[in-house]
């Protein structure tokens, strides 16, 4: 089933664009639901899964320490305060959700190194949303963020996302070889970015998937 993975740097309007693409193609948008699914699989608190999702240890910090600290905030029955000692278990649970969705309903998947997990499939389009740092910070400010906060968030968010890909997959999120399409979203309006992704999806996977998709999907071919 057709899926689109979207990797976005801070300020690139990734969530807004991904949601719009999902709506245009009649696909499920997956972002926050992924750590929830991981939490259910591994019997963690949702807070535990979210704390590790697209976050890896800084230098000198052990992965299990971060997990333990996050898990300890929950007192729900059956939830372990030390939920996982092997990061590969967390990675495998995340991958199983992405693969299951791609095998069944299809989705627009934001983040979670989807371009690595699903990038080898011919029913998946991998997209990168990016732009110059200063332009992305300015765009975040235009969207309502405080200037100082946006600058700090750019460093923190981009750093965490890059570390996630490096820690789990030894890949760089900005490696163009991981994507079929890269868009500078600071140079184009959101609607244009959505149009480009929809057309690219139709060109890559529309002909193979049209008979299996809802009527609204790839109707621009």
N, C-alpha and C positions, 0 to 999 in steps of 0.2 A: 504494500500500500504506500502511496506517495507521502513523503515527509520532507520537511525543510528544516535544517538546523541553522540557527542564527547565532553567531558569536558577535558580541558588541562591546566596544570599549566604552568607558565612562563618557557621558555626554553625547553619545551617538544616537540617542533616542531608540535604543534597541527594543525596549518593551513596547513602546508605542507602535513602532513599525511592525514588530512581530505579531502583535494583536490584530493589527489591520490586515496583514497578510492572511492570518488564520480566518478572519471574518470573510475576506474576499473569496477564499478557497473552500470555505465550509469545513475547515479542519479544526480540531481541538488545539488550543494554545496551552503549552506545557511550560511552566516555570516553577511557581511555588508548589505545585502539586508533586513535583519530583521529590524534594526532601521529605514531604509527608508520606509518600509511598515507601521511601527508604526506611523511615521511622517505623512504619507498620511491619515491614518485612523483618527488621532486625529487633523489634520490640524495644525501640528507643522512645524517649520523649521527642516530640516534634522539635523542641528547642535544641536537643542534641544534634539532630540531623541538620537543622538549619545552620548551626554554628560551624559545622564542618563543610557544608555545601559551598563549593567554590572558595574554600578557605583552607590553607595549609599552614603548618607551623612556620614561624619565623625562625631565623638561625638560632640554634640552641634550644628550641622548644620541641619537646616530644609530642608526637601526634596524639598519643593516648592521654597526655595531660590535658590537652584541649578538649578532648571528648569527655573525659571524666569531669572536668569542671562544668561543662555544659549539661551533662547528664545529671549532675547533682542537684540541679534546680527543680527537678521533677520528683514528686512523691507519689505519682500515680501507681496503683498496684500493678505488679508485673514488669515495671520499668526498672532496668538495672542502672544504678548510679555510675557504674563503670561499663558502658554499653559495648565497647568493642576494643580489642587490643591490636588488631591487625588492620591497617588502612586498606588492604586489598579486599577485605570483606565489605567495607563501605563502597569501594569502587565497583565491586562486582554487583552489589545490590542496585546501584545507580544504573549500571549498564543493562541489567536485566529489565529494568523498567523501560529504558529507551528502546531496547530491542523488541520487547513485547508490543509496545505501541506501534513501532515501525512495521511489525509483522501483521498487525491487525487493523486498527482504525486509521493509522497515519496521524501526523500532528505537525504543528510548527513548534519546534523545540528551541527554547532560548537558553544558551549557556550549557553547562555541564559537559563541556568538551564533546558535544554531540558530533562535531565534524570529524573527530577521531573515532568515536565509537561506531558511527554509522557511515562514515565517509567512503567505505569501500562498496557500498550498495548502489545499484543502478536505479533504484527507486527513491533516491535521496538527493536533494540539492543542498549544498553547503554554502552558506553566505557569511561574509564578514562585513560588519558595519564599523566604520572607523572614520578618521579624519585627523588633521593636525591637532596637537594637544591644545594650543591656545584657542583654536576655533571651537573645540569641543567644550572647553571650560566656558567660553563665551556663550555657547549654545545652552549649556546647563543654567547659566545665569539668566538668559533670556526666558528659560522655562520656569524660572521662579526661585532658583537657588541663590543663596548668599554667595558673593564673590569669593570670600576667604574660605568658606565651607566647601564650595565647588572645587577650589584648587586642592584643598586637602583630600577631598573625596576622590578626585582624579588619581592622585598618587596611590591612595589606599585601595580603591576598587580595581584599578588596572593592575596594581601589584598583586592583589589577591587572586585575580582571575588568571594572570600569567603563571603564578605559582601553582595554582590548581592543575593547569595543563602540564606544567613541568614536573610536578611531584608525582602525579598519577601516570603520566604518559610520556614524559621526557620529550615534550613537544612545546613549541612556542606558539602562542595564540596568533601572533602576527605573521606566521609562516604562510606565504601565499599558496604554497603547494597543497595546503589543507582545504582550499576553497575552490569552488567553481565560479564564484562571483564575489567581488569586493566592491563596496560602494563607499564613497566619501559622503556621508550623510550631512556634513556641514556645508556642502556645496550644492545640495539638491533639496527641495522641499520633501516633506514626508510622503505626500501622495505620489510623487515621481519615484521615490525609492520603492514604494509598494508596487507600483506599476512594473518597474524593472524586475523585481523579484517574481511577481506573478508570471510575467512573460518568460522569464528564464526557467521557471518551474515547468511551464507548458512546453518549452522547447526541449528540456532535458527528459522529463518523465511523463508529460501529458499524453503522448501517443501510446505509451505502454500501459498507462493507468486509466485512461478516460472511461473505458467500459466498466471499471470497478468503482468509480468515484461518484459522489452525489452530483446531481445535475448542475449545481452552481460551480463546480470545480473545473478549472481550465476551460470555461465557456468562451474565452476570448480567442481561442485558436481559430 
